């Protein structure tokens, strides 16, 4: 059974903006939309190249225990305009109840304006496993060993 996320409008949010929704039956991510303050709704939020901004969604979430929400870029915005998330994927823990905002960055060459109601990111609901940590004197051996970045080759 799918986890239930409880969603609440933030004070002052435009309730005409759709709630997160999956664009297709097979979509992994639900689209999140910009829900701007009244004074920004007409003109949007301007992002110069390399500028970043916190874009409000107008939402607060209650994520069930044992789950997180990951915020990821929309591939179309990334390809066409260079709009991405500097901390992708962003993580929202199940115990956070504040306003859901999305940090966008313009990695493109041209300015970009985020419009009120625009789909700006996608959110993935994922299970969380918390590890235990044990301090040891040695680690098991593997073929790769300590080989790091690029150590397995390019082909």
C-alpha positions in Angstrom: 0.0 0.0 0.0 1.3 3.5 -0.9 2.4 5.7 2.0 0.0 8.6 2.8 1.5 12.1 2.8 -0.6 14.6 4.6 -0.5 18.0 2.9 -1.4 21.4 4.4 -1.5 24.8 2.7 0.8 27.4 4.2 -0.7 30.7 5.3 -1.1 33.0 2.2 -0.7 30.2 -0.3 -2.6 30.4 -3.6 -5.0 27.4 -3.2 -5.8 27.4 -6.9 -2.3 26.0 -7.5 -2.6 22.2 -7.9 -1.3 19.9 -5.1 1.7 17.7 -6.0 0.6 15.2 -8.7 2.1 12.5 -10.8 2.0 13.4 -14.5 1.6 9.8 -15.6 0.6 6.5 -14.1 4.2 5.3 -14.2 5.8 8.5 -12.9 8.2 8.1 -9.9 8.1 11.8 -9.0 5.2 14.0 -8.2 5.5 17.5 -9.7 5.9 20.4 -7.3 4.8 23.9 -8.3 5.9 27.4 -7.4 3.4 29.1 -5.1 4.7 32.7 -4.9 3.8 35.5 -2.5 1.0 37.7 -3.8 3.4 40.5 -4.7 5.5 38.1 -6.9 2.7 36.3 -8.6 2.5 38.6 -11.6 6.2 39.0 -12.4 7.7 35.7 -11.0 11.1 35.3 -9.5 14.0 36.3 -11.7 17.2 34.1 -11.7 20.2 35.5 -13.4 22.8 32.9 -14.6 24.5 31.3 -11.5 21.9 32.8 -9.2 19.9 30.7 -6.8 16.7 31.3 -4.9 14.4 29.5 -2.5 11.1 29.0 -4.3 8.1 28.5 -2.1 5.5 25.8 -2.8 2.9 27.0 -0.4 2.8 23.5 1.2 3.7 21.8 4.5 4.0 18.0 4.6 3.5 15.3 7.2 5.7 12.4 5.9 5.1 9.1 7.6 7.8 7.7 9.9 10.1 5.4 8.0 10.0 7.6 4.8 11.6 10.7 3.4 10.8 13.0 0.5 13.6 13.6 -2.1 13.4 16.8 -4.2 14.9 16.4 -7.6 15.3 18.6 -10.7 12.9 18.4 -13.6 14.8 17.2 -16.6 13.0 19.5 -19.1 14.0 22.6 -17.1 17.6 21.3 -16.8 18.0 20.5 -20.5 16.2 23.5 -22.0 17.2 26.3 -19.5 19.9 25.0 -17.2 17.6 25.2 -14.1 18.6 22.7 -11.4 18.9 22.1 -7.7 22.2 22.9 -6.1 21.7 20.2 -3.4 20.1 17.5 -5.5 18.5 15.4 -4.3 17.2 17.5 -1.4 16.0 15.5 1.5 12.9 16.3 3.7 12.9 14.2 6.9 9.7 12.8 8.2 9.8 15.0 11.3 10.0 18.4 9.4 6.8 20.4 9.4 7.9 23.7 8.0 7.3 25.3 4.7 8.4 23.2 1.7 10.7 25.3 -0.4 12.8 24.3 -3.4 16.3 25.8 -4.0 16.7 26.4 -7.7 19.8 27.5 -9.4 20.2 28.9 -13.0 23.2 27.1 -14.5 22.2 28.3 -17.9 23.6 31.2 -20.0 20.4 33.2 -20.0 18.2 34.7 -17.3 15.2 32.7 -16.3 12.0 33.7 -14.6 10.2 31.2 -12.4 6.4 31.8 -12.9 3.7 31.4 -10.3 2.2 27.9 -10.6 5.1 26.6 -12.8 6.2 23.0 -12.2 9.7 23.5 -10.7 10.8 20.1 -9.3 9.7 16.6 -8.6 9.3 14.9 -5.3 10.1 11.2 -4.7 8.8 9.4 -1.6 11.4 6.8 -0.5 11.8 4.5 2.5 14.5 5.3 5.0 16.8 2.8 6.7 18.9 4.2 9.6 22.2 2.4 10.0 24.0 1.4 13.1 27.7 2.4 13.3 30.5 0.3 14.8 34.1 1.4 15.2 36.5 -1.3 14.0 40.3 -1.7 13.5 40.1 -3.0 10.0 37.7 -3.5 7.1 37.1 -6.5 4.9 39.2 -6.8 1.6 37.6 -6.4 -1.9 39.0 -6.5 -5.4 38.6 -2.7 -5.7 40.1 -1.9 -2.4 40.7 1.8 -1.8 40.5 2.6 -5.5 38.5 5.9 -5.8 37.3 8.2 -8.5 37.7 6.7 -11.9 39.6 3.7 -10.6 37.4 1.2 -12.4 38.1 2.7 -15.8 36.1 4.5 -18.4 34.6 1.6 -20.4 
